[in-house]
Amino acid sequence: MSKTNPGRFFEDYRVGQVIRHAVPRTVAEGERALYHALYPARHALYSSDEFAAASGLEGSPLDDLIAFHIVFGKSVPDISLNAVANLGYAEGRWLKPVWPGDTLRAESEVIGLRENSNGKSGVVWVRTRGLNQLDEVVLDYVRWVMVRKGDAAAPAPEPVVPELAKSVAPADLVLPEGLDFAQYDFGLAGEPHRWGDYQIGEVIDHVDGVTVEEAEHMLATRLWQNTAKVHFDATFREDGRRLIYGGHVISMARALSFNGLANAQMIVALNGGAHANPCFAGDTIRAWSEVLDKADTHAPGVGAIRLRLVAHKGAAGDHALRGEDGKYAPQVLLDLDYWALMPK
């Protein structure tokens, strides 16, 4: 009997199957330091204990996307080790802040399966939960991934495609306990623009670009203990190229969005998202955002803003999203729809 793990293939999944992912992880300030070194992340709430305390929190929590990457990474050996591509996200909510010293673990439930017409792969939908040491759910989201078949002759399962909400309703957003932006310091935050200054339909070009390198993206992916072969093994793809982890693109685009959205301090929901085209070393990532919606919250001085974040490898100022055929333009890397919290 082999003692190594080849990973699950498409035919190994069953709807209703619950998978507890291995290796809990205790997080500390080291994760924050590395995250801020890998990405130009500068949001004040995640950078300063004093700023966070002035906003009603006990201190500065770890960046919301640190929690996302760690929980995602836990799921990779069981869900996407043999993936062709991670396809999308829905119904994501951050339910508790993650603090230095917390221990995170993850579990996933298979909620959908559909074999592709080529008979060589299929799409697996899972709902993944991240939990802390108190068994409190800190993060919950759905993702779907295309997974290779190990045996092309394995029979196709009965297709089950889950019905997913198009967005998280504002009433379902969970705000950190005590959050209060009534005395928010715009000078320390870096920009004067508040919730009321943004208009639905407004498009913000984030100006800057970052060229991604091989060593950098592999270091970032290892940081999250993401073991997907496609990110490391140049022989895994027919073109001999390492695919950059989609989460790396998400974090890079989110960090670039600081220029124009410095006060969109906390991500609290992930409405949807697609990795539109692959990203490879040498690509220069740029980003722009569109304001999709706004909502009041119960917290003092806090508004919610719904944003579309688009990462692309086109020229500066290129806001093309889809072609005439309705498909994503070839330079678009990421189309992400999320709710963030912003001072009024």
Long-range contacts (C-beta under 8 A, 24 or more apart in sequence): 5-77, 5-81, 6-81, 6-82, 6-150, 7-77, 7-78, 7-81, 7-82, 8-78, 8-79, 8-81, 8-82, 8-147, 9-82, 9-147, 9-148, 9-149, 9-150, 9-151, 10-113, 10-115, 10-121, 10-122, 10-124, 10-147, 10-148, 10-149, 10-150, 10-154, 11-149, 11-150, 11-151, 11-154, 11-155, 11-157, 12-150, 13-110, 13-113, 13-124, 13-147, 13-157, 14-110, 14-113, 14-157, 15-110, 15-111, 15-112, 15-113, 15-157, 15-160, 16-109, 16-110, 17-109, 17-110, 18-107, 18-108, 18-109, 18-110, 19-75, 19-78, 19-79, 19-107, 19-108, 19-109, 19-110, 20-105, 20-107, 21-74, 21-75, 21-77, 21-78, 21-105, 21-106, 21-107, 21-108, 22-74, 22-77, 22-78, 23-74, 23-225, 24-103, 24-104, 24-105, 25-70, 25-74, 25-103, 25-104, 25-105, 25-225, 26-101, 26-102, 26-103, 26-104, 27-62, 27-66, 27-70, 27-98, 27-100, 27-101, 27-102, 27-103, 27-104, 28-100, 28-101, 29-100, 31-62, 31-66, 31-70, 31-223, 32-62, 32-63, 32-66, 32-100, 34-223, 35-63, 35-65, 35-66, 35-223, 35-251, 38-216, 38-219, 38-220, 38-223, 38-251, 39-251, 39-252, 39-254, 39-255, 40-208, 40-210, 40-255, 40-256, 40-258, 41-251, 41-254, 41-255, 41-258, 42-190, 42-255, 42-258, 42-262, 43-258, 43-262, 43-264, 43-265, 44-188, 44-189, 44-190, 44-262, 44-265, 45-265, 45-266, 46-265, 48-188, 51-185, 51-188, 51-189, 54-183, 54-184, 54-185, 55-179, 55-180, 55-181, 55-184, 55-265, 56-178, 56-179, 56-180, 57-97, 57-176, 57-178, 57-179, 58-99, 58-178, 59-99, 61-97, 61-98, 61-99, 61-176, 62-97, 62-98, 62-99, 62-100, 62-102, 64-94, 64-266, 64-267, 64-268, 65-247, 65-250, 65-251, 65-254, 65-267, 66-98, 67-94, 67-98, 67-104, 67-130, 67-138, 67-139, 68-92, 68-139, 68-141, 68-247, 68-250, 69-223, 69-224, 69-226, 69-247, 69-251, 70-104, 70-130, 70-224, 70-225, 71-104, 71-106, 71-128, 71-129, 71-130, 71-138, 71-139, 72-128, 72-143, 72-224, 72-226, 72-247, 73-224, 73-225, 73-226, 73-227, 74-104, 74-105, 74-106, 74-130, 74-225, 75-106, 75-108, 75-126, 75-128, 76-225, 76-226, 76-227, 76-228, 77-227, 78-108, 79-108, 79-124, 79-126, 79-128, 79-145, 79-147, 80-145, 80-147, 80-228, 81-227, 81-228, 81-229, 82-147, 82-148, 82-150, 82-229, 83-145, 83-146, 83-147, 83-148, 83-228, 83-230, 84-121, 84-146, 84-147, 84-148, 84-230, 85-145, 85-146, 85-230, 85-243, 85-275, 85-278, 86-143, 86-145, 86-246, 86-275, 87-123, 87-143, 87-144, 87-145, 87-146, 87-274, 87-275, 88-143, 88-144, 88-272, 88-273, 88-274, 88-275, 89-141, 89-142, 89-143, 89-270, 89-272, 89-273, 89-336, 90-141, 90-142, 90-143, 90-164, 90-165, 90-270, 90-271, 90-272, 90-273, 91-127, 91-140, 91-141, 91-142, 91-164, 91-165, 91-168, 91-270, 92-139, 92-140, 92-141, 92-142, 92-168, 92-269, 92-270, 92-271, 92-338, 93-139, 93-140, 93-141, 93-168, 93-172, 93-173, 93-174, 93-268, 93-269, 93-270, 94-138, 94-139, 94-174, 94-266, 94-267, 94-268, 94-269, 95-136, 95-137, 95-138, 95-139, 95-140, 95-174, 96-132, 96-136, 96-137, 96-138, 96-174, 96-176, 97-138, 97-176, 98-132, 98-138, 102-132, 102-133, 102-138, 103-132, 103-133, 104-130, 104-131, 104-132, 104-138, 105-130, 105-131, 106-130, 106-131, 107-131, 111-142, 111-160, 111-162, 112-144, 112-160, 112-161, 112-162, 113-157, 113-158, 113-159, 113-160, 114-159, 114-160, 114-161, 115-149, 115-156, 115-157, 115-159, 116-146, 119-149, 119-152, 119-156, 120-148, 120-149, 120-152, 121-146, 121-147, 121-148, 121-149, 122-146, 122-147, 122-149, 122-156, 122-157, 123-147, 125-161, 125-162, 141-270, 166-271, 166-272, 167-269, 167-271, 167-272, 167-306, 167-337, 168-269, 168-270, 168-271, 168-339, 170-293, 170-295, 170-296, 170-297, 170-304, 170-339, 172-269, 173-268, 173-269, 173-295, 173-297, 173-304, 173-339, 174-268, 175-268, 175-297, 175-298, 175-299, 175-302, 175-341, 176-266, 179-266, 179-299, 179-302, 179-341, 180-299, 180-300, 180-301, 180-302, 181-299, 181-300, 181-301, 181-302, 181-341, 181-342, 181-343, 181-344, 182-300, 182-301, 183-301, 184-263, 184-301, 184-343, 186-263, 186-343, 189-262, 189-263, 189-265, 189-343, 190-258, 190-262, 190-263, 191-260, 191-262, 191-263, 193-260, 193-261, 193-262, 193-263, 194-263, 194-342, 194-343, 194-344, 195-263, 195-294, 195-303, 195-305, 195-342, 195-343, 195-344, 196-303, 196-344, 198-291, 198-294, 198-305, 198-342, 199-291, 200-291, 200-292, 200-293, 200-294, 201-290, 201-291, 202-290, 202-291, 203-288, 203-289, 203-290, 203-291, 203-319, 204-257, 204-260, 204-261, 204-288, 204-289, 204-290, 204-291, 205-260, 205-288, 205-316, 205-317, 205-319, 206-256, 206-257, 206-258, 206-259, 206-260, 206-261, 206-286, 206-287, 206-288, 206-289, 207-259, 207-260, 207-316, 208-256, 208-259, 208-286, 209-256, 209-284, 209-285, 209-286, 209-316, 210-252, 210-256, 210-284, 210-285, 211-282, 211-283, 211-284, 211-285, 212-244, 212-248, 212-252, 212-279, 212-280, 212-281, 212-282, 212-283, 212-284, 212-285, 213-281, 213-282, 214-242, 214-281, 217-242, 217-244, 217-245, 217-248, 217-281, 218-242, 220-245, 220-248, 220-251, 221-245, 221-247, 221-248, 241-280, 241-281, 242-280, 242-281, 243-278, 243-279, 243-280, 244-278, 244-279, 244-280, 244-281, 244-283, 246-275, 246-279, 246-334, 248-279, 249-275, 249-279, 249-285, 249-311, 249-333, 249-334, 250-311, 250-334, 250-336, 252-285, 252-287, 252-311, 253-285, 253-287, 253-309, 253-310, 253-311, 253-334, 253-336, 254-309, 256-285, 256-286, 256-287, 256-311, 257-287, 257-289, 257-307, 257-309, 260-289, 261-289, 261-307, 261-340, 263-342, 263-343, 264-305, 264-307, 264-340, 264-341, 264-342, 265-340, 265-341, 265-342, 265-343, 266-340, 266-341, 267-338, 267-339, 267-340, 268-304, 268-339, 268-340, 268-341, 269-338, 269-339, 270-336, 270-337, 270-338, 271-306, 271-337, 271-338, 271-339, 272-336, 272-337, 273-334, 273-335, 273-336, 273-337, 273-338, 274-328, 274-334, 274-335, 275-333, 275-334, 276-328, 276-332, 276-333, 276-334, 276-335, 277-328, 277-330, 277-331, 277-332, 277-333, 278-333, 279-313, 279-333, 283-313, 283-333, 284-313, 285-311, 285-312, 285-313, 285-333, 286-311, 286-312, 286-313, 286-314, 286-316, 286-318, 287-311, 287-312, 288-312, 288-319, 292-337, 295-339, 297-341, 299-341, 301-343, 301-344, 302-341, 302-342, 302-343, 302-344, 303-341, 303-342, 303-343, 303-344, 304-339, 304-340, 304-341, 304-342, 305-339, 305-340, 305-341, 305-342, 306-337, 306-338, 306-339, 307-337, 307-338, 307-339, 307-340, 308-335, 308-336, 308-337, 309-334, 309-335, 309-336, 309-337, 309-338, 310-334, 310-335, 310-336, 311-336
